[in-house]
């Protein structure tokens, strides 16, 4: 088992950052041929998901749709003013599991792994555990 922390710097309030190459780089560095990657985001206003990477409009559409569904200006009770970010994080989720086969992440043709920021800009972490 191997664990590594990836640093992710976000530059806007809501953002999806492709971290697939960083995770594949860890697999290459550790010379993992077969196994499982567990991803975990240790933040309550960020998330991780797998979705299309070929068209950046998909990420924009996801962020815009979440913004419409969960607007920041509702009458939330949380005193920090970022309840929308907490809700978005809970809906997308803080973890993913991906298989490794033949030294490669098992992802579909158009799939990539995205770190999702909902309360940025910030410096964040993504924990990668390979088994």
C-alpha positions in Angstrom: 0.0 0.0 0.0 1.2 3.5 -0.9 -0.2 6.9 0.1 0.7 10.3 -1.3 -0.9 13.8 -0.9 -1.4 15.9 -4.0 -1.5 19.7 -3.6 -4.1 21.5 -5.7 -4.2 25.3 -6.0 -7.5 26.6 -7.2 -7.9 30.1 -8.8 -11.6 30.7 -8.6 -14.6 30.2 -6.4 -15.9 27.2 -8.3 -13.6 25.2 -10.5 -13.0 21.7 -11.8 -9.3 20.8 -12.2 -8.2 17.7 -14.1 -5.8 15.7 -11.8 -5.7 12.6 -13.9 -2.1 13.1 -15.1 -0.9 13.7 -11.5 -2.5 10.4 -10.3 -1.1 8.5 -13.3 2.3 10.0 -12.5 2.2 8.5 -9.0 1.3 5.1 -10.5 4.2 5.4 -12.9 6.6 6.5 -10.2 5.6 3.6 -7.9 5.7 1.1 -10.9 2.2 -0.2 -10.0 1.0 -2.7 -12.6 -2.4 -3.8 -11.1 -4.4 -2.5 -8.2 -6.8 0.1 -7.0 -6.5 3.8 -6.4 -8.5 5.4 -3.6 -9.0 9.2 -3.8 -10.1 11.2 -0.8 -10.7 15.0 -0.4 -10.2 16.0 3.2 -12.2 19.2 2.8 -15.9 20.0 3.4 -16.2 22.4 0.5 -14.4 20.5 -2.2 -15.0 17.2 -3.9 -13.6 14.7 -6.5 -15.5 13.2 -9.5 -15.0 11.4 -12.8 -16.4 12.9 -15.9 -15.7 14.0 -19.5 -12.5 15.7 -20.3 -12.7 16.1 -24.1 -15.0 19.1 -24.0 -14.3 21.7 -21.3 -17.9 22.9 -21.7 -18.9 19.8 -19.7 -17.1 21.1 -16.6 -18.6 24.6 -17.1 -22.0 23.1 -17.5 -21.6 21.1 -14.3 -20.5 24.1 -12.3 -23.3 26.3 -13.8 -25.9 23.7 -13.1 -24.8 23.3 -9.5 -24.8 27.0 -9.1 -28.4 27.2 -10.4 -29.5 24.3 -8.2 -27.7 25.5 -5.1 -27.3 29.2 -5.3 -25.0 31.0 -2.8 -27.6 33.6 -1.7 -30.3 31.5 -0.1 -31.3 32.0 3.5 -28.7 29.6 4.9 -28.1 29.5 8.6 -24.3 28.6 8.5 -22.5 31.7 9.8 -19.5 31.4 7.4 -21.7 32.1 4.3 -20.5 29.1 2.3 -23.3 26.6 2.9 -23.8 26.3 -0.9 -20.2 25.0 -1.1 -20.8 22.4 1.7 -24.0 21.2 -0.1 -22.2 20.9 -3.5 -19.4 19.0 -1.9 -21.8 16.5 -0.3 -23.6 16.0 -3.6 -20.5 15.3 -5.7 -18.7 13.4 -2.9 -15.3 13.3 -1.3 -14.0 10.0 -2.7 -13.5 7.9 -5.8 -12.1 4.5 -6.5 -10.4 3.6 -9.8 -8.9 0.4 -11.0 -5.3 0.1 -12.3 -4.6 -2.4 -15.1 -1.4 -2.7 -17.2 0.1 0.3 -15.3 -2.8 2.6 -16.4 -5.9 4.0 -14.7 -8.9 2.2 -16.0 -11.0 5.1 -17.3 -13.3 5.4 -20.3 -12.2 7.1 -23.5 -13.5 10.5 -22.5 -13.2 10.2 -18.7 -10.8 12.1 -16.4 -10.6 12.7 -12.7 -11.5 16.2 -11.5 -10.8 17.9 -8.2 -13.9 20.1 -7.6 -13.5 23.5 -5.8 -16.7 25.1 -4.4 -15.2 27.7 -2.0 -12.0 29.0 -3.6 -9.6 30.1 -4.4 -7.7 28.0 -2.0 -4.7 25.6 -1.6 -6.2 22.1 -1.2 -5.1 18.5 -0.8 -6.1 15.3 -2.5 -5.1 12.1 -0.8 -4.1 9.2 -3.1 -3.9 5.7 -1.7 -2.8 2.8 -4.0 -3.4 -0.8 -3.0 
